[in-house]
């Protein structure tokens, strides 16, 4: 879990609907909502420029956040965020309240370590990342900011599966409970593709053959 708690400064709002959201965005605010733990959902707004600055920190997406609303703080996690499809704007923010005693599920980024040292890469292979994040389940206190995957010993043809990831204590991968078929490869070292170039004589012979075939077709037509 991250050592530093990230804080969002928000304001409560009572207006709702698309029109109200558009008015907020025009003033540089992002509409959002906080829900969970049996309490009523609460509509909020956050300054767009401050939110964009927070999003530059990878930990913001996978950490316990402290949201201060009208001077009162509560613990939340980021569950969803809507971006404008064509412009660099955040359209909406969904935050979920958490309890220290309740297990939560979050998507956590994977950090791949030791690629340059991997024997398979040194031999010309390429590290293929099948996943860049995984969903974990754990208590909030055990939530990792990221998970390391050490590939430094991988040879060409090797793969690391979900079940082989070293997880922090108290952290699980829910997908593994679905059976062996869901134990997918996270990263593999693939051999470099070798393209065989045709020899000049072979190219000439192929071109000559195509020309002869074309002449024969022309003769038959005439």
VENTA-V867616 format. One record per backbone hydrogen bond with DSSP energy under -1.0 kcal/mol. NH is the residue of the N-H (numbers start at 1). CO is the residue of the C=O. E is the energy in kcal/mol with one decimal. If there is no record, write none. Layout:
# VENTA-V867616
NH_CO_E, NH_CO_E
This chain:
# VENTA-V867616
8_66_-2.9, 10_68_-3.0, 11_45_-2.2, 13_43_-1.8, 21_17_-2.0, 22_18_-2.4, 23_19_-2.0, 24_20_-2.0, 25_21_-2.2, 26_22_-1.9, 27_24_-1.0, 28_25_-1.7, 29_24_-2.2, 30_46_-3.3, 32_44_-2.4, 33_93_-2.1, 34_42_-2.3, 35_95_-2.0, 39_36_-1.5, 42_34_-2.7, 44_32_-2.4, 45_11_-1.8, 46_30_-2.0, 48_28_-2.8, 51_47_-2.2, 52_48_-2.6, 53_49_-1.6, 54_50_-1.9, 55_51_-2.2, 57_54_-1.9, 60_57_-2.0, 61_58_-1.3, 65_76_-3.4, 66_6_-3.1, 67_74_-2.6, 68_8_-3.2, 69_72_-3.2, 70_10_-1.1, 72_69_-1.9, 74_67_-1.5, 76_65_-2.8, 77_96_-1.6, 79_94_-2.3, 80_94_-1.5, 82_92_-2.1, 84_89_-2.9, 89_87_-2.3, 91_82_-3.6, 92_82_-1.4, 93_31_-1.3, 94_80_-2.8, 95_33_-2.8, 96_77_-2.6, 97_35_-3.4, 98_75_-1.6, 102_99_-1.5, 104_138_-3.0, 106_136_-2.0, 108_134_-3.5, 110_132_-2.8, 111_147_-2.8, 113_149_-2.8, 120_154_-2.6, 122_118_-2.3, 123_119_-1.5, 124_121_-1.8, 125_120_-2.6, 126_190_-2.7, 128_188_-3.4, 130_186_-2.6, 131_186_-1.4, 134_108_-2.4, 136_106_-3.1, 137_172_-2.2, 138_104_-2.0, 142_139_-1.9, 143_140_-1.2, 147_109_-2.1, 149_111_-2.9, 151_113_-3.0, 154_151_-1.8, 157_189_-2.9, 158_155_-2.1, 160_187_-2.5, 162_184_-2.1, 164_161_-1.7, 165_162_-1.5, 171_168_-1.8, 172_137_-2.0, 176_173_-1.5, 177_174_-1.5, 178_175_-1.6, 179_176_-1.2, 182_179_-1.7, 183_180_-2.0, 184_182_-1.9, 186_160_-3.6, 187_160_-1.3, 188_128_-1.8, 189_158_-2.2, 190_126_-3.0, 203_199_-2.3, 204_200_-2.4, 205_201_-2.7, 206_202_-2.3, 207_203_-2.3, 208_204_-2.6, 209_205_-2.4, 210_206_-2.0, 211_207_-2.0, 212_208_-2.2, 213_209_-2.1, 214_210_-2.0, 215_211_-2.1, 216_212_-2.2, 217_213_-2.0, 218_214_-2.1, 219_215_-2.1, 220_216_-2.1, 221_217_-2.0, 222_218_-1.9
